[in-house]
Amino acid sequence: MRIAVSQLASGVSPADNLAAIAEQTARAAAEGADAVVFPEAAMARFGIPLGPLAEPLDGPWATRVRSVADAAGVLVVAGMFTPAGAGRVRNTLLITGRGIDTHYDKLHLFDAFGFAESATVAPGSRPVTAELDGVVLGFATCYDVRFPGLFTRLADDGARIVLLPASWGAGPGKAEQWEVLVRARALDSTCWLVAAGQADPASVGEPPATSAPTGIGHSMVVSPYGEVRARLGAEPGLLVADVDPAETERARRTLPVLANRRRDVV
């Protein structure tokens, strides 16, 4: 399976960001991608009021993304915001194309490092998987990567590859934490991890938001053995990688951490 990672530097305009998604999806399809993964908050970056931008999954923004995916013949995964009521939104992954039309609402909200995502975002309630060409994909978003149980649950639900859009917060040691966590979750679940981050705003001449997590780049594709097979730097870019689901099966035979779990005591 060929998967593209589009490391965008999303701005504040959903229309402009949609144009970038359309352009990057066409490029990914031209390079033979089966799926293209965009970052969390691809609809609009953090650090601005999200409520006025939120749209339902049958609204114009999501509908246009579906059209882009269908025209290109690929699966598109892109972060957006949907209404949640009580003045909050949901941090949603739209997952559409190649016969799939579903979504994942971020389970773990980023109430850490001085940021309170839960003040404006309502949490999701369920893990999500989808099957593409006979391969089960799992989905997670950014801060979810700090919670190993979600990734082992996705593996239990059949996932062989986990797609992880993010908009990682900057700060001392945060890039190192990002890599360690992505590689650790691949090892925990013996899944491929395809991690798509927002580019560092500084790489396109924009100052980062003062407290909001607006991205550091460093998207990567990590094998079920925890090896970084491909990566990007801080700046925007399109990474296309071949991911072999059979390697997940080989890793699980060699490193059977899922089978060796002590469910009776843990």
C-alpha positions as CSV (number, residue, x, y, z in Angstrom):
1,M,0.0,0.0,0.0
2,R,1.4,3.4,-1.0
3,I,0.6,6.1,1.5
4,A,1.3,9.8,1.2
5,V,1.8,12.2,4.1
6,S,1.1,15.9,3.3
7,Q,2.8,18.1,5.9
8,L,0.9,21.3,5.5
9,A,1.3,24.6,7.3
10,S,-2.4,25.3,7.6
11,G,-3.6,28.9,7.8
12,V,-6.8,30.4,9.2
13,S,-8.9,30.2,6.0
14,P,-10.7,26.9,5.5
15,A,-11.1,27.8,1.8
16,D,-7.3,28.3,1.3
17,N,-6.5,25.1,3.2
18,L,-9.0,23.2,1.1
19,A,-7.2,24.4,-2.0
20,A,-4.0,23.1,-0.6
21,I,-5.6,19.7,0.2
22,A,-6.9,19.5,-3.4
23,E,-3.5,20.2,-4.8
24,Q,-1.6,17.8,-2.5
25,T,-4.2,15.1,-3.1
26,A,-3.7,15.4,-6.9
27,R,0.1,15.2,-6.5
28,A,-0.2,12.1,-4.2
29,A,-2.5,10.4,-6.7
30,A,-0.1,11.1,-9.5
31,E,2.6,9.4,-7.5
32,G,0.5,6.3,-7.1
33,A,-0.7,6.8,-3.6
34,D,-3.7,4.8,-2.3
35,A,-4.2,7.1,0.6
36,V,-3.1,10.6,1.6
37,V,-3.0,11.7,5.2
38,F,-3.2,15.4,6.2
39,P,-2.5,16.9,9.6
40,E,-4.9,17.5,12.5
41,A,-6.5,21.0,12.1
42,A,-6.0,20.8,8.3
43,M,-9.3,22.8,8.0
44,A,-7.8,25.7,10.1
45,R,-4.9,25.9,12.5
46,F,-5.2,26.2,16.2
47,G,-4.9,29.5,18.0
48,I,-8.1,31.1,16.5
49,P,-11.8,30.7,17.6
50,L,-12.9,27.3,16.2
51,G,-16.6,27.5,16.8
52,P,-17.3,29.9,13.9
53,L,-15.4,27.7,11.5
54,A,-16.9,24.3,12.5
55,E,-19.1,22.6,10.0
56,P,-21.1,19.3,10.1
57,L,-19.8,16.3,8.2
58,D,-22.4,16.9,5.5
59,G,-21.4,20.6,5.2
60,P,-19.7,22.3,2.3
61,W,-16.1,21.8,3.5
62,A,-16.3,18.1,4.1
63,T,-18.4,17.6,0.9
64,R,-15.7,19.3,-1.1
65,V,-13.0,17.0,0.5
66,R,-15.1,14.0,-0.5
67,S,-15.2,15.3,-4.1
68,V,-11.4,15.8,-4.1
69,A,-10.9,12.2,-2.8
70,D,-13.3,10.7,-5.4
71,A,-11.8,12.6,-8.3
72,A,-8.3,11.4,-7.3
73,G,-9.4,7.9,-6.5
74,V,-7.6,7.9,-3.1
75,L,-8.5,7.7,0.5
76,V,-8.2,11.2,2.2
77,V,-7.7,11.6,5.9
78,A,-7.9,15.3,7.0
79,G,-8.4,17.0,10.3
80,M,-11.5,19.3,10.6
81,F,-13.8,20.7,13.3
82,T,-17.4,19.8,13.7
83,P,-20.1,21.3,16.0
84,A,-20.5,19.7,19.4
85,G,-23.0,21.9,21.1
86,A,-22.6,23.9,24.4
87,G,-20.2,26.2,22.6
88,R,-17.6,23.5,21.8
89,V,-16.5,21.7,18.7
90,R,-15.2,18.2,18.1
91,N,-11.7,17.6,16.7
92,T,-12.6,15.3,13.9
93,L,-10.8,13.3,11.3
94,L,-12.7,13.1,8.0
95,I,-11.9,9.7,6.5
96,T,-13.2,9.5,2.9
97,G,-12.6,8.0,-0.5
98,R,-12.2,4.6,-2.1
99,G,-15.6,3.4,-0.8
100,I,-15.0,4.6,2.8
101,D,-16.9,7.5,4.4
102,T,-16.4,7.7,8.2
103,H,-14.9,9.9,10.9
104,Y,-13.0,9.8,14.1
105,D,-13.4,12.3,16.9
106,K,-10.3,12.8,19.0
107,L,-10.5,10.8,22.3
108,H,-7.8,12.4,24.4
109,L,-7.9,16.2,24.6
110,F,-4.6,18.2,25.0
111,D,-4.9,19.6,28.5
112,A,-1.2,19.9,29.0
113,F,1.8,22.2,28.7
114,G,-0.4,25.2,29.6
115,F,-3.0,24.5,26.8
116,A,-6.6,23.5,27.6
117,E,-8.1,21.9,24.4
118,S,-11.1,20.7,26.5
119,A,-12.2,24.4,27.0
120,T,-13.3,24.5,23.4
121,V,-13.3,20.9,22.2
122,A,-15.6,18.0,23.2
123,P,-14.0,14.5,23.3
124,G,-15.0,11.6,21.1
125,S,-16.3,8.4,22.4
126,R,-15.1,5.5,20.3
127,P,-12.0,4.1,18.5
128,V,-12.4,3.9,14.7
129,T,-11.0,1.5,12.1
130,A,-11.7,1.2,8.4
131,E,-10.8,-1.3,5.7
132,L,-8.9,-0.2,2.6
133,D,-8.2,-2.8,0.0
134,G,-8.5,-5.6,2.5
135,V,-6.2,-3.9,5.1
136,V,-7.6,-2.5,8.4
137,L,-6.5,1.0,9.2
138,G,-6.7,2.5,12.7
139,F,-6.9,6.2,13.4
140,A,-5.6,8.5,16.2
141,T,-5.0,12.2,16.6
142,C,-2.0,14.0,18.1
143,Y,-2.2,13.8,21.9
144,D,-3.7,10.3,21.6
145,V,-0.1,9.2,20.9
146,R,0.6,9.5,24.7
147,F,-2.0,6.8,25.5
148,P,-0.7,3.3,24.6
149,G,-4.0,1.6,25.3
150,L,-5.7,3.2,22.3
151,F,-3.1,1.7,19.9
152,T,-3.3,-1.8,21.4
153,R,-7.1,-1.5,21.1
154,L,-6.8,-0.6,17.5
155,A,-4.5,-3.6,16.9
156,D,-7.1,-5.8,18.7
157,D,-9.7,-4.4,16.4
158,G,-7.7,-5.6,13.4
159,A,-5.5,-2.6,12.5
160,R,-2.3,-3.3,10.7
161,I,-1.5,0.4,10.0
162,V,-2.4,3.4,12.2
163,L,-2.8,6.8,10.7
164,L,-1.9,9.6,13.1
165,P,-2.6,13.2,12.1
166,A,-1.2,15.8,14.5
167,S,-0.5,19.5,15.2
168,W,2.2,19.0,17.8
169,G,3.1,21.8,20.2
170,A,6.5,23.4,20.1
171,G,8.8,23.6,23.1
172,P,12.0,22.3,24.6
173,G,12.3,18.5,24.0
174,K,8.9,18.3,22.2
175,A,10.4,17.1,18.9
176,E,12.2,14.3,20.7
177,Q,9.1,13.3,22.6
178,W,7.1,13.2,19.3
179,E,9.6,10.8,17.8
180,V,9.9,8.6,20.9
181,L,6.1,8.4,21.3
182,V,5.4,7.5,17.6
183,R,8.0,4.8,17.6
184,A,6.9,3.5,20.9
185,R,3.3,3.2,19.8
186,A,4.4,1.3,16.7
187,L,6.2,-1.2,19.0
188,D,3.3,-1.4,21.5
189,S,0.8,-2.3,18.7
190,T,3.2,-3.9,16.2
191,C,1.5,-1.7,13.6
192,W,2.9,0.7,11.0
193,L,2.5,4.3,12.2
194,V,2.0,7.0,9.6
195,A,2.3,10.3,11.5
196,A,1.3,13.4,9.6
197,G,2.1,16.7,11.5
198,Q,1.5,20.3,10.8
199,A,4.6,22.0,9.4
200,D,6.5,24.4,11.7
201,P,4.9,27.9,11.0
202,A,8.4,29.4,11.2
203,S,9.4,27.4,8.1
204,V,6.9,29.5,6.1
205,G,7.7,32.8,7.8
206,E,4.8,32.7,10.3
207,P,5.4,33.1,14.0
208,P,3.9,30.2,16.0
209,A,0.9,30.9,18.2
210,T,1.8,32.0,21.7
211,S,0.3,28.9,23.4
212,A,-1.6,26.9,20.8
213,P,-0.1,23.8,19.3
214,T,0.5,24.9,15.7
215,G,3.0,22.2,14.6
216,I,6.7,21.4,14.4
217,G,6.7,19.2,11.3
218,H,8.8,16.0,11.5
219,S,6.1,13.7,10.0
220,M,7.3,10.1,9.7
221,V,6.5,6.6,8.7
222,V,7.5,4.0,11.3
223,S,7.6,0.2,10.9
224,P,6.0,-2.3,13.3
225,Y,9.6,-2.7,14.6
226,G,9.8,1.0,15.6
227,E,12.1,1.9,12.8
228,V,11.7,5.3,11.1
229,R,11.6,4.3,7.4
230,A,10.9,7.8,6.0
231,R,10.6,11.3,7.5
232,L,10.2,15.0,6.7
233,G,11.8,18.0,8.4
234,A,10.1,21.1,9.8
235,E,9.0,22.6,6.5
236,P,6.0,21.7,4.4
237,G,6.4,18.7,2.1
238,L,4.8,15.6,0.6
239,L,6.2,12.2,1.7
240,V,5.2,9.1,-0.3
241,A,6.1,5.7,1.2
242,D,5.3,2.1,0.5
243,V,3.9,0.3,3.5
244,D,3.7,-3.5,3.5
245,P,1.0,-4.8,5.7
246,A,2.6,-8.3,5.6
247,E,5.5,-6.8,7.6
248,T,3.0,-6.3,10.5
249,E,2.3,-10.0,10.4
250,R,6.0,-10.9,10.4
251,A,6.6,-8.5,13.3
252,R,3.8,-10.0,15.3
253,R,5.3,-13.5,14.9
254,T,8.8,-12.2,15.8
255,L,7.7,-9.9,18.6
256,P,4.4,-11.2,19.9
257,V,3.8,-8.5,22.5
258,L,0.0,-8.5,21.8
259,A,-0.2,-12.3,22.3
260,N,2.0,-12.2,25.4
261,R,0.0,-9.7,27.3
262,R,-1.1,-10.7,30.8
263,R,-4.8,-9.8,30.6
264,D,-5.4,-11.5,33.9
265,V,-3.3,-9.1,35.9
266,V,-3.1,-5.9,33.8
